[in-house]
Amino acid sequence: MECVRRNQTLVPREPFDVTVHIVPNDFGPLGCAYVEADETDADEATIVENLLSGHYSHPVRVIAFNTVEGWARDVTEDVAQAVLNKAQSEHRSISVVTQEFFSEDAWRGSVFGRLTAITC
C-alpha cells in the first residue's frame, strides 16, 4: 500500500483575523456563562446595540479577543463609552438592565456614572 502525502493542513489557509466580543451573563443560581452568539454577531457594534436595547438579562463584563493577533482583554469600559455615545447621538434611552450593569459599585467615578443622565 502506497502512502500518498498531501500538502493539506487542518489550519485554514487564510486566517480568521477578526476581533470577537463576548458577554458573560449572570444566570443567578445557574452561574455565569457566555451568552451564545453567532460569530457574525460578535462584533463591537452588535454588542453595543444589544446592551443599549437590554438584550442581556444580567451582563457581567465585555471581553474582546483576536486569536490571529494573540490578545484578549476586558473592554467593558470602552463598550460602555460606545453605548453612551450611541444613546446620545440617536436620542435613545439606555435599558434599565444596562444602567444597572454600568452603575455597579466597581464602575463608580468612570464613564458609567454619566449614563443615568441620558435616560430619556
N, C-alpha and C positions, 0 to 999 in steps of 0.2 A: 504494500500500500504506500503510495507516494504522498508525502505531506506537501500540500500546497500552501505556501506562505503568501499571505496577502498583506498589503500595506494599509490595513484598516485599523482604526483606533476606536476605542469606546468614547473618547472625548470628542465633542463636536469640533469641527474644523474652525468654525467662526465662533469666537467667544460670545457668550450672552452677557455683554457689557451693559448692565443696567443697574440702577440703584433701586432696591426693593425697600418698601416701608411696611412694617408690620405693627399691629397694635395689640398688646396683651390686654385682655379684659378680665376683670374680677367677676367670677360667676358665683360668689358667695361660698356656700358650703362645698360646692364642687371644685373650688380653687380657681387659679388663674390659668388662662390658656390664650394662645394667639387666635385672633379672630380669623376664620378662614377667608381667604381672598384669592381670586384668580390672579395670576401673575400680571395680567394686563391691567388689573385694577389695584396694583400695589405701588402706585406712584404717589408722589407727594400731593399732587393736585387732587387726586381721588380721596386721599386720607383727609385732607383739609376740608373738602366738601362733606365727607362722611361725619367728621367731627362737628362741623357747622350745623348739619341737619339732625344731629342726635342719633346717628346710626348705631353707635356703641352704647351698651347698657351701663357699663362702668369701666371706662378705659383707665389703664394704669400708666402707660407711657407710650411713646412712639419711638421705634427703633428703625434705623436705616442701615443697610449693608450693601456692599458691592463685592461680589466674590472675585471678579476679574481684577479689580484694583486692590483687593485684600484688606478691606476695612469694614468695621461696624461701629456704630455709636448711637447714643441716645440723642435724638433730635427733637425731643418734646418741646423745648423752648422755641426752637426755630419754627416748628409747625404751629405752635400757639401764636407766634407773631404773624404767620401767614393767615391763620384763621381770623385774627383781629383785623388785618389789612383787608381781607376779602369781605368780611362783615361790614366794615366801614365803607368800602368802595361801592358795595352793592346795596347798602342801606338795609342790611338783613339783621335779624336777631340771632343770637347765639343760643343754641338749645340749652335747657336747664342742666342736662347731664354734663354737657361740655363746660358750662360755667362752674359746676361743682368740681369737675376734674381740674380745671385751671385755678380754682381758688383754694385747693388743698393747702394746708399749713406749709408744706415744703416749698410752695411757689410764692409765698408772700414776699413782696418787695421787688418782684420781677415783672415782666410784661403781663403776667396773668392777673395782677391786681387791677389792671386797667380794663379788663374785659367786662366787668359789671357796668361800666359807664356807657356801654353802647347797646344795652338790651332794650330795643325799641318798644 
